[in-house]
Amino acid sequence: MSAVDVRTPASSGPAEAIRRLFGLFEAIPYSLLALAARIFPAAVFWQSGQTKTQGLNVFALSDSAVYLFQEEYKLPLVDPTVAAHGAAVAEHLFPALLVIGLASRFSALALLGMTMVIEIFVYPDAWPTHGTWAACFLLIIARGPGVFSLDHLVARRWR
């Protein structure tokens, strides 16, 4: 008696290769995705904050910071000096917290709020970039920072 090949069409060829590839994709740990979603947009905000200050002193604004808020950003209802100081502090504090994974959801929410202000009032044509940042922040807000975070360590300690 000869062996009969009982493979179904779905278990061989291109369909099987695609199924296996999807399996590999689904094996990517969420914590790795969350780490990337925390670090990369945080770097953008940190760099922006650095342009507003003189070194790491977030209270020492650069000469151009207030000018940008007066002449280019022109936020309604906010004094340009106050806005420049607030942005400089926020663009250092929240990215740092996001990278180490402390108060991650709140930090992501704050940066999502800043992203919305930037999109609506400052650079409305930059929605593809802002949408990418927003997607990263929404992921962290909805699902948390993952195991590579201080939030995870704190949560484990208090369970």
N, C-alpha and C positions, 0 to 999 in steps of 0.2 A: 504494500500500500504506500503510495507516495504522499508526501506532505503537501497540504493544500495551503496556499497563501490566503489568509482570511482578512488581510488588511482592507479596511474600507478606504474609499478615495480620500476621505477627510484625514486619514492618519498617515498619509504619505505625500511626498512631493512638496510643492510650494505651500499648501495649507498647513502642513505639519511644521515646516520651517517658520512660518509666521506665528503659529501657536507657541512654539518654543521661544521665539524672539519676544513675544508678548510676556511670556513667563519670566524671561530675564528682566524686562522692564519693570514688571510688578515686584520683582525681588529687590529693587532699589529701596533701601530703608528710608522711611519718612524722615527720620532725624537728619539724614544727609541732605535731603531736599530742604528741610527747615533751616539747617545751618547755612546753606547757600542763600535762601530767601532772607535770612537775617544779615549776612555779611555784605553781600554785594550792594544792595541799596543803601545800607548804612555807610559804606565807603563813599558813596556819592554825596551824601549829606555831610559827612565829616569833612570832605575836601571843600565843599561849599562853605562850611563854617570856618575853615582855615583861611579862606580868602577875605573873611570879614574881620579877622583878628590879627594882632601882632604876636605871633607865636601861639603858645598854649594858654595865654591869659585871655580867657573869653570875655573879660570885662574891659580889655584894652582894644577898642575898635581900630581897624585900619582906616586910613584917610579916605578910602573910597567907599567904605561900607555905608555910611549915612548918605553919601551922594547917590549911590545906587538906589536906595529906598526913596530918595527925594525925586530923582530924575527918571529912573527907568522902571522901577517896580510900582511906585505910586499906589500903594494900598489905600483903599478908602477907610476913613474913620480912625486911622492909626497914625500917630506922630512918627515920622521917619526915624528919629533917633531911638524912640522906644522900640520900634519894629526891628531896627538893626541890632540893638542889644538883645532883644528877645530871640531873634533868629540865630544870632551867634551862640547864645547859651543853648538853645534847643538843638542846633545842628552839631553840637559837641556832646551834650548830655544823652540824648535819646539814641544816637548811633552807638555810643560807648555801651550803654545798657543793653542794647539789642545784640551787639557782638558777644558780650559775655553771657547773655541770656538771663538777665535779671530784670524783672518787671517787663518781660518781653512783650506781652500782649498790650500793655499800656503804652510802652514805647512805640510799638508798631502803630497803635491807634493815633498817637501824637504825630508821628511822621506821615501817616495817611492824611490827617487833617492839614498838615503843612503842604502835602502834595496837592490836595484839593484847592487850597488857597493859591498856590503857584499856578495850577492849571486854569483856575477861573479868572484870577485877577492879573497875572503876570505874563505867562506864556501859554495862551489858549491853543496855539497851534502845535504845541509839543505833546499832545495827548498820547501818541504811541509810547513815548518814554514814560510819561506819568502813569499810563495804564500798566506798564510793566512793573513800576514801583508799587502801584496800588495792589496788583495781583500778589506780589510778594508779601506785602503788609497784611492783606486779607487772609492769606494762608496762615500766617503766624497768629493773627487775632482769632481765627476760627479753630485752628488745630493745636496751637501752642508751639513752643520753641524746640521740642524734641529733647532727646536724652543728653545732647551735648550742650547743656545749659545749666546755669546756677538755679534757675527756676525748677528744673527737674530734681536737683539735689535737695532743694528746700522742700519740695513736695514729698519726696521720699522720707525726709526726716520727720515730717509732720503727719504721715499716714499711720 
